[in-house]
């Protein structure tokens, strides 16, 4: 699985783990990450599934619905890779936050709900699918920010609110920030992500 690791500034012990949108690559969310915390380490992945020449984190069915078996399989591989790379690079996962966009946000949610990754939480921009819970892991200290656009026809606001409910059922603290935009990440969402991140309790200053 292709990934990009960038060591942060000033010996930062924080990490942002990035998951791109369908058809994206591991460099796509670097500017988003810089807005959240420009000093953090970056661990960014490229989806391991290719459909119609596009990199994805999981397959879709012929009806453009989420392929659950693909999501479960690829999620397991990705969770193992994150743990392995955290050891290689000396990443403290308890001070890590996932950032995903669209299908990448759905994969990040899958990792939270179905794998025991001890990350602090996640920023999920326009999650494209709600996630069926496979495991019963509790997320009592996990915090999640979801953003959605009222005009988004690709990943609807209702999907974001459904995912919020699923996260809260596992004990996470989750909130949805709704804008009037479409499927793109707009400046308002970037500012919301920055403010949300600075309020996290990670023992040191952002």
Backbone bond lengths (Angstrom), bond angles and torsions (degrees), N, CA, C in turn:
res aa  C-N    CA-C-N  psi(-1)  N-CA   C-N-CA  omega(-1)  CA-C   N-CA-C  phi
1 X - - - 1.464 - - 1.523 109.13 -
2 X 1.328 116.57 126.98 1.457 120.65 -178.06 1.527 110.56 -75.57
3 X 1.335 114.80 138.58 1.451 119.43 178.16 1.521 109.16 -146.43
4 X 1.310 114.85 165.46 1.459 123.15 177.35 1.525 107.52 -128.26
5 X 1.326 116.29 129.28 1.465 120.10 175.53 1.522 108.41 -121.00
6 X 1.320 115.92 129.40 1.463 122.20 177.39 1.517 107.84 -126.38
7 X 1.327 115.98 120.87 1.460 120.37 178.33 1.513 109.88 -70.11
8 X 1.324 116.31 134.57 1.449 121.28 -178.11 1.519 113.55 -75.47
9 X 1.313 114.92 178.87 1.460 122.16 -177.89 1.529 110.64 -89.84
10 X 1.330 114.86 155.59 1.464 122.23 169.85 1.522 112.48 55.90
11 X 1.333 116.24 36.76 1.467 120.69 178.00 1.529 112.28 54.46
12 X 1.318 116.81 39.41 1.458 121.32 178.80 1.530 110.87 -59.50
13 X 1.337 115.82 141.01 1.463 119.58 176.38 1.531 111.47 -103.49
14 X 1.327 116.13 13.30 1.464 121.34 179.38 1.532 110.57 -103.00
15 X 1.310 114.91 150.53 1.467 119.98 -178.73 1.523 109.95 -136.73
16 X 1.320 115.96 141.47 1.459 123.27 171.86 1.524 107.59 -112.05
17 X 1.334 116.72 126.11 1.462 122.76 -178.57 1.520 107.56 -107.12
18 X 1.337 116.84 120.17 1.464 121.98 -167.57 1.526 112.88 -109.61
19 X 1.356 114.00 141.76 1.471 121.86 179.46 1.530 108.61 -134.66
20 X 1.310 116.93 112.90 1.466 122.73 -173.35 1.527 112.62 -74.74
21 X 1.321 114.95 172.27 1.460 122.28 176.09 1.524 110.55 -79.94
22 X 1.341 116.96 170.87 1.462 121.00 176.81 1.526 109.70 -58.46
23 X 1.329 115.65 131.69 1.457 120.28 -179.48 1.512 113.69 83.07
24 X 1.328 116.72 5.71 1.461 120.05 -178.36 1.514 112.24 -94.72
25 X 1.319 114.54 -164.84 1.456 121.69 178.79 1.524 108.63 -149.55
26 X 1.314 115.63 175.80 1.455 120.41 -170.51 1.534 114.00 -69.36
27 X 1.325 118.28 -11.61 1.467 120.50 178.79 1.534 113.13 -94.24
28 X 1.318 118.12 -5.16 1.465 120.91 -170.01 1.527 114.66 -64.41
29 X 1.324 118.08 -34.18 1.467 120.43 -173.31 1.527 113.12 -102.79
30 X 1.337 117.21 15.60 1.460 119.26 -178.68 1.529 111.83 -63.26
31 X 1.315 117.66 -38.57 1.466 120.00 178.79 1.519 111.01 -69.37
32 X 1.325 116.93 -36.48 1.466 120.96 176.11 1.527 109.15 -62.62
33 X 1.336 116.49 -45.35 1.461 121.20 179.70 1.522 111.21 -62.15
34 X 1.324 117.22 -40.47 1.464 120.94 -179.44 1.522 111.04 -63.07
35 X 1.319 117.08 -33.29 1.461 120.76 177.95 1.526 110.57 -69.10
36 X 1.328 116.57 -34.99 1.462 121.02 -179.32 1.523 110.75 -73.69
37 X 1.331 117.23 -50.76 1.464 122.39 178.48 1.525 108.26 -159.11
38 X 1.312 116.42 104.56 1.467 121.10 -175.41 1.520 112.95 -74.21
39 X 1.332 117.81 -9.40 1.461 120.76 -178.40 1.521 113.73 -100.44
40 X 1.316 117.89 -11.64 1.465 121.41 -172.58 1.528 112.21 -72.27
41 X 1.326 115.39 154.54 1.461 120.80 167.34 1.531 108.30 -63.59
42 X 1.322 116.37 151.12 1.460 121.99 177.30 1.520 109.15 -120.32
43 X 1.319 115.92 129.75 1.458 122.40 169.75 1.519 106.63 -125.74
44 X 1.321 116.57 108.53 1.454 121.21 -172.71 1.524 110.61 -122.89
45 X 1.331 116.20 137.44 1.455 121.39 -174.70 1.520 111.95 -112.46
46 X 1.338 114.76 151.24 1.466 121.10 167.61 1.524 107.70 -104.88
47 X 1.317 116.54 133.17 1.457 120.54 179.97 1.516 112.17 -55.92
48 X 1.324 116.23 142.11 1.459 122.47 -174.06 1.518 112.94 -92.10
49 X 1.331 117.11 -0.24 1.465 121.84 -179.46 1.527 108.40 -107.55
50 X 1.321 116.81 136.37 1.466 120.79 177.02 1.520 109.88 -118.03
51 X 1.328 116.21 125.09 1.458 122.28 176.17 1.526 108.79 -131.94
52 X 1.323 115.73 122.83 1.466 121.98 -179.27 1.527 111.18 53.69
53 X 1.334 115.42 39.56 1.454 120.77 176.90 1.513 114.97 78.98
54 X 1.335 117.55 5.17 1.452 121.36 -178.78 1.522 110.93 -109.61
55 X 1.326 115.31 138.37 1.465 120.53 175.81 1.519 108.92 -78.60
56 X 1.330 115.50 131.36 1.461 122.18 177.94 1.524 108.74 -135.46
57 X 1.330 116.23 166.35 1.459 120.31 176.21 1.523 112.02 -92.30
58 X 1.334 117.21 -15.49 1.461 121.40 178.36 1.522 108.36 -160.58
59 X 1.318 115.41 162.11 1.457 120.57 -179.15 1.527 111.42 -83.65
60 X 1.326 114.38 158.97 1.458 121.83 168.39 1.523 108.60 -110.74
61 X 1.317 116.73 158.48 1.456 120.71 174.51 1.528 109.15 -79.32
62 X 1.318 116.32 176.26 1.465 120.37 179.04 1.529 112.32 -62.05
63 X 1.331 116.08 -22.52 1.463 120.58 179.24 1.530 111.61 -94.03
64 X 1.341 116.39 16.63 1.460 122.49 -179.98 1.525 112.06 61.41
65 X 1.315 115.78 27.49 1.459 120.73 172.67 1.524 109.32 -96.67
66 X 1.315 114.81 157.85 1.459 119.54 -179.32 1.524 110.58 -64.37
67 X 1.334 116.38 131.35 1.467 122.41 176.15 1.528 106.99 -86.83
68 X 1.325 116.57 104.02 1.463 121.00 -172.01 1.518 112.80 -64.07
69 X 1.327 116.76 -38.31 1.464 119.04 179.81 1.527 110.64 -65.27
70 X 1.333 116.05 -40.02 1.467 120.13 177.69 1.520 110.50 -65.03
71 X 1.329 117.05 -42.94 1.461 120.50 -179.68 1.525 110.63 -62.54
72 X 1.324 116.31 -43.62 1.462 120.15 -179.65 1.525 110.78 -64.75
73 X 1.338 116.42 -44.85 1.470 120.74 -178.42 1.527 111.00 -65.72
74 X 1.331 117.02 -50.14 1.463 120.62 -177.45 1.525 111.45 -68.66
75 X 1.337 116.59 -33.54 1.458 119.67 176.87 1.519 111.86 -63.80
76 X 1.330 116.52 -40.29 1.457 120.29 177.66 1.512 112.13 -63.52
77 X 1.337 116.48 -43.03 1.458 120.86 178.27 1.529 110.90 -62.57
78 X 1.310 115.28 -42.26 1.462 119.57 -176.84 1.529 110.97 -69.42
79 X 1.320 117.42 -40.21 1.461 120.54 177.94 1.523 110.38 -60.77
80 X 1.321 117.10 -44.34 1.470 120.70 178.01 1.521 111.16 -62.34
81 X 1.335 116.40 -39.56 1.466 120.19 -179.57 1.529 111.34 -66.80
82 X 1.323 116.60 -39.37 1.465 119.85 178.68 1.525 110.66 -61.74
83 X 1.322 116.77 -44.89 1.465 120.48 178.85 1.526 110.57 -62.97
84 X 1.339 116.85 -44.43 1.455 121.26 -179.81 1.530 111.45 -61.79
85 X 1.337 116.26 -46.16 1.458 120.01 -178.48 1.528 111.88 -70.42
86 X 1.318 117.13 -30.41 1.468 119.26 177.29 1.517 110.45 -62.64
87 X 1.332 116.24 -34.55 1.461 119.84 177.19 1.529 110.70 -73.30
88 X 1.331 116.30 -39.85 1.466 119.80 -179.42 1.522 111.89 -63.54
89 X 1.330 116.03 -43.03 1.460 119.80 -174.32 1.531 113.57 -97.96
90 X 1.324 117.90 0.31 1.458 120.30 -179.67 1.515 113.23 70.34
91 X 1.340 117.43 36.67 1.458 122.37 -178.74 1.527 110.13 -84.79
92 X 1.320 116.17 130.81 1.457 122.32 173.53 1.527 108.09 -88.07
93 X 1.336 117.23 100.92 1.457 120.37 -175.64 1.522 112.81 -63.82
94 X 1.322 116.80 -23.78 1.457 119.24 178.91 1.532 112.04 -70.41
95 X 1.328 116.38 -11.94 1.461 120.72 175.14 1.527 110.59 -116.12
96 X 1.322 115.22 27.07 1.469 120.96 179.96 1.525 110.23 -109.48
97 X 1.319 115.05 147.72 1.465 122.92 175.82 1.524 108.16 -128.69
98 X 1.319 116.53 133.30 1.464 121.69 175.96 1.525 109.52 -85.79
99 X 1.325 116.08 142.03 1.462 121.57 173.37 1.522 107.45 -128.73
100 X 1.323 116.88 121.95 1.452 120.83 179.85 1.514 111.45 -131.40
101 X 1.323 115.28 153.50 1.469 121.73 179.23 1.520 108.72 -128.51
102 X 1.326 117.04 127.76 1.454 123.53 175.88 1.536 110.78 59.46
103 X 1.327 118.28 -121.34 1.462 119.49 179.33 1.529 111.33 -61.44
104 X 1.331 117.15 -31.73 1.460 120.67 176.09 1.517 112.12 -65.58
105 X 1.339 116.94 -32.72 1.462 120.87 175.11 1.520 110.40 -67.93
106 X 1.324 116.61 -37.04 1.462 120.18 177.05 1.527 110.86 -64.75
107 X 1.323 116.72 -39.70 1.460 119.25 177.93 1.525 110.58 -66.92
108 X 1.315 118.04 -40.82 1.461 120.44 177.31 1.525 110.84 -60.54
109 X 1.335 116.42 -40.24 1.462 120.23 177.49 1.526 110.97 -64.97
110 X 1.324 116.42 -39.66 1.463 120.68 176.18 1.530 111.05 -58.34
111 X 1.317 116.68 -42.74 1.462 120.76 179.51 1.525 111.55 -64.09
112 X 1.338 116.69 -40.80 1.455 120.00 179.01 1.520 111.93 -64.61
113 X 1.331 115.88 -44.61 1.459 121.03 -172.16 1.522 113.88 -79.51
114 X 1.322 117.13 -21.92 1.457 118.31 -169.14 1.522 115.17 -128.94
115 X 1.326 117.51 5.24 1.463 120.03 -179.90 1.519 109.07 -141.33
116 X 1.312 116.55 142.89 1.460 121.53 -177.25 1.533 111.04 -83.86
117 X 1.307 115.36 65.13 1.462 120.61 173.83 1.525 107.79 -92.92
118 X 1.315 118.50 121.65 1.473 120.69 -172.83 1.522 113.86 -81.96
119 X 1.339 117.28 41.50 1.460 119.99 -179.99 1.530 109.96 -75.44
120 X 1.330 115.71 158.12 1.466 120.55 179.36 1.515 111.64 -66.76
121 X 1.326 117.09 -39.10 1.449 119.97 -177.32 1.505 111.50 170.15
122 X 1.348 116.04 -154.18 1.461 119.83 -173.85 1.524 111.12 -157.51
123 X 1.327 113.74 152.11 1.464 122.21 166.92 1.521 105.99 -110.88
124 X 1.315 116.48 117.13 1.467 121.86 -175.65 1.528 109.10 -113.83
125 X 1.332 116.15 104.33 1.461 121.47 179.51 1.523 109.89 -89.24
126 X 1.314 116.38 117.27 1.460 122.90 175.27 1.535 112.73 52.40
127 X 1.329 118.27 56.74 1.471 118.97 177.31 1.521 110.16 -58.00
128 X 1.327 116.22 130.85 1.467 120.77 -170.54 1.512 113.22 -85.98
129 X 1.314 118.38 -14.10 1.459 121.63 -177.55 1.520 108.97 -148.39
130 X 1.323 116.40 142.97 1.465 118.58 166.36 1.523 107.44 -76.91
131 X 1.331 116.72 159.69 1.458 121.15 -170.97 1.525 110.42 -117.26
132 X 1.320 117.25 125.64 1.456 119.97 171.22 1.520 108.79 -69.53
133 X 1.327 116.76 132.32 1.453 120.48 -179.41 1.524 109.49 -78.13
134 X 1.313 115.82 129.25 1.457 121.59 -179.81 1.517 110.15 -102.34
135 X 1.312 117.07 -37.74 1.460 122.24 179.83 1.529 110.03 -114.12
136 X 1.308 115.68 167.11 1.459 120.68 -177.46 1.525 112.69 -109.21
137 X 1.318 117.50 34.73 1.449 120.38 179.27 1.533 110.54 -65.57
138 X 1.321 115.86 136.03 1.456 120.42 177.40 1.525 110.11 -83.84
139 X 1.321 115.64 146.35 1.466 122.12 -177.96 1.527 109.72 -123.82
140 X 1.330 116.34 45.20 1.456 121.31 -169.68 1.521 113.33 -63.74
141 X 1.321 119.01 -28.14 1.466 121.11 -179.44 1.528 111.97 -110.61
142 X 1.314 116.53 16.66 1.459 121.51 -177.82 1.524 110.11 -96.48
143 X 1.331 116.07 135.12 1.464 120.98 179.16 1.525 108.75 -120.55
144 X 1.325 115.87 138.62 1.465 120.52 -174.39 1.521 109.94 -136.98
145 X 1.327 115.22 133.29 1.459 122.41 171.25 1.527 107.95 -109.01
146 X 1.323 116.34 126.65 1.455 121.44 175.05 1.517 108.33 -114.41
147 X 1.331 117.59 138.70 1.461 120.92 173.73 1.517 109.04 -118.97
148 X 1.318 114.93 147.05 1.462 120.90 -177.77 1.516 108.99 -147.67
149 X 1.326 115.47 156.31 1.453 121.11 178.44 1.511 111.14 -113.83
150 X 1.321 116.83 132.16 1.463 120.38 179.63 1.527 111.20 -62.29
151 X 1.341 116.09 -27.19 1.450 120.00 179.67 1.517 114.07 -97.95
152 X 1.325 117.21 13.47 1.466 121.96 -176.41 1.522 109.79 -84.62
153 X 1.330 116.79 114.42 1.457 121.51 178.99 1.527 111.71 -94.82
154 X 1.331 117.92 -11.97 1.464 121.80 -179.93 1.527 112.23 -87.32
155 X 1.307 116.25 -39.62 1.467 122.17 177.13 1.525 105.98 -135.52
156 X 1.307 116.60 99.09 1.459 120.46 -169.43 1.521 112.30 -75.13
157 X 1.324 114.99 158.30 1.462 120.21 177.20 1.524 110.92 -60.96
158 X 1.330 117.35 -33.78 1.468 119.60 179.54 1.522 111.46 -62.67
159 X 1.335 117.43 -33.49 1.463 120.40 176.64 1.524 110.62 -66.70
160 X 1.323 117.15 -38.69 1.460 120.65 177.89 1.527 110.78 -64.44
161 X 1.334 116.94 -43.05 1.461 119.82 179.73 1.524 111.74 -68.54
162 X 1.330 117.79 -33.77 1.460 120.55 175.88 1.514 110.52 -66.32
163 X 1.322 117.23 -41.07 1.454 120.89 177.65 1.528 110.56 -65.56
164 X 1.315 117.44 -39.07 1.469 121.76 174.93 1.524 109.94 -55.50
165 X 1.325 116.29 -45.87 1.458 120.55 179.96 1.523 111.54 -61.78
166 X 1.337 116.53 -42.44 1.463 120.46 179.68 1.525 111.35 -62.79
167 X 1.322 116.57 -41.53 1.460 120.46 178.48 1.523 111.36 -65.22
168 X 1.325 116.33 -42.22 1.463 120.26 -179.41 1.520 111.80 -66.87
169 X 1.325 117.75 -32.58 1.463 120.57 176.65 1.519 111.87 -62.38
170 X 1.330 117.03 -23.23 1.461 121.65 176.87 1.525 112.06 -96.50
171 X 1.328 116.73 5.90 1.454 119.91 174.06 1.508 115.56 97.86
172 X 1.325 118.25 -0.02 1.467 120.63 179.51 1.524 110.60 -72.51
173 X 1.315 115.27 156.40 1.454 121.75 170.32 1.528 107.10 -96.98
174 X 1.332 116.89 114.39 1.467 120.74 -173.50 1.524 110.81 -131.68
175 X 1.325 115.54 143.36 1.460 120.63 176.46 1.521 109.87 -139.40
176 X 1.332 115.90 149.46 1.462 122.18 177.86 1.519 108.90 -111.55
177 X 1.334 115.97 129.60 1.458 121.53 172.07 1.534 107.22 -106.13
178 X 1.325 115.46 116.61 1.461 121.40 -176.28 1.523 110.29 -103.46
179 X 1.342 116.04 130.33 1.469 121.37 175.61 1.527 108.66 -114.82
180 X 1.314 115.96 177.61 1.473 120.70 177.87 1.528 111.65 -90.64
181 X 1.325 117.10 3.72 1.465 121.51 -172.44 1.523 112.01 -79.29
182 X 1.339 114.49 -179.08 1.453 122.16 175.67 1.509 110.43 -94.37
183 X 1.355 115.99 -135.55 1.460 120.24 -173.12 1.528 113.47 -85.11
184 X 1.316 117.88 -11.59 1.459 120.69 -177.60 1.532 111.13 -76.85
185 X 1.336 115.43 155.85 1.462 120.89 173.20 1.527 107.62 -84.69
186 X 1.327 116.39 119.26 1.464 119.93 -177.49 1.527 110.29 -104.04
187 X 1.336 116.10 169.83 1.465 121.50 -175.31 1.523 112.26 -60.34
188 X 1.316 117.22 -33.50 1.461 120.35 178.69 1.531 111.23 -60.20
189 X 1.329 115.95 -40.09 1.464 120.36 178.45 1.532 111.39 -68.25
190 X 1.309 116.49 -38.19 1.466 119.97 177.87 1.520 111.18 -62.37
191 X 1.327 116.53 -41.24 1.453 120.30 178.34 1.524 111.02 -67.04
192 X 1.337 116.95 -40.18 1.467 120.64 176.85 1.525 110.35 -60.28
193 X 1.338 116.00 -41.73 1.453 120.14 179.35 1.516 111.96 -64.55
194 X 1.320 117.34 -40.67 1.463 121.87 179.02 1.529 110.83 -63.35
195 X 1.332 116.32 -47.97 1.466 120.68 -179.23 1.528 110.26 -63.11
196 X 1.318 116.29 -45.20 1.472 121.02 179.21 1.527 110.36 -58.24
197 X 1.317 116.81 -44.23 1.461 120.84 -176.87 1.529 111.67 -66.30
198 X 1.319 117.35 -41.29 1.462 119.99 -177.49 1.525 111.84 -66.38
199 X 1.331 117.14 -17.90 1.462 120.66 179.78 1.525 113.01 -90.24
200 X 1.341 117.24 -3.34 1.462 120.05 177.87 1.516 110.80 -70.18
201 X 1.314 115.56 147.57 1.463 120.84 176.70 1.527 108.19 -95.25
202 X 1.329 115.97 95.00 1.466 120.98 179.04 1.525 111.08 -120.14
203 X 1.310 115.54 22.31 1.470 123.16 169.57 1.515 115.81 76.49
204 X 1.332 117.91 -8.92 1.460 118.19 177.42 1.503 108.47 -146.94
205 X 1.300 116.69 177.43 1.452 121.19 -177.06 1.511 111.26 -80.69
206 X 1.369 116.88 145.33 1.470 121.65 178.35 1.506 109.46 -71.32
